[in-house]
Amino acid sequence: IINRKEHKLLKGCGYHLDLLMVGVMLAVCSIMGLPWFVAATVLSISHVNSLKLESESSAPGEQPRFLGIREQRLTGLVIFLLMGCSVFMTGALQFIPMPVLYGVFLYMGASSLKGIQFFDRLKLFGMPAKHQPDFIYLRHVPLRKVHLFTVTQLSCLILLWVIKTSPAAIVFPMMVLALVFIRKVLDLCFSKRELSYLDDLMPEWKKKKLDDDASKKLEEESQVMLSMRTEDTTTIQIPMESCKPVQKAHDPRCDPSDINISDEMSKTTVWKSLSSNQKDINLVAAKKD
């Protein structure tokens, strides 16, 4: 869980060395009759989340961009030193109320639920379809199948919790083994393609990126095919019959040498209006005489 590629760890092998040391100490503690060490998953996830490095400058409304993890040995060393020193601080630790400790553990567990697919699918029960996030499994799996898979997981979790808290807790390891057979039964209710999105080891972000890349590649190929079809389309040209220009009859007036300026001016509207005005003036003058 810690050494996922989405955490962008440069020295992820250090966590494998921690698990190796836990395995060695399990053998030592078994021989000496001491309590076993366990891999504290919640503590480890909270530790990694607290060391996340994000971009400081971002546009208004834009989420900070995840850059990686501040990988160092100081915090891990201090944590384990404090755990060792807690043996000598039992006198002071006994004054801490148990509800405070339970509250701290509850907060650490709740803060670690972010990004877990099972918890995200539980929230889909009370979420309208238009407000659902863009999860990769919602693109390829019907919502009723997603709810069925979630209910199956939740039922198994409740069953394990009931057995663990009951007098039959001795069969708890056998019930954990029975989950393998329940997973095989799910092959009868879901297709392999649906289970690959609902129950796959590949992280959610990687599957979503591969799906987006495949969609983008398919769109580019369709654009290329469309352009090739457009280029291959032959254009049919219909020849038009040529029309000969119509020969107009020769107009002798088109020759400037044949035009009489005086005759042409007397035919204009302005000349006619001037002539009529002159006639009216002469008529009025004759009446006065």
Helices and strands as residue ranges (DSSP letters): G 5-7, H 13-32, H 41-50, E 52-54, E 66-69, H 74-85, G 86-89, H 90-93, H 98-111, H 117-123, G 124-126, G 129-131, H 136-140, H 143-165, G 167-171, H 172-185, G 186-188, H 192-198, H 204-232, G 252-254, G 256-258, H 261-266, H 269-288
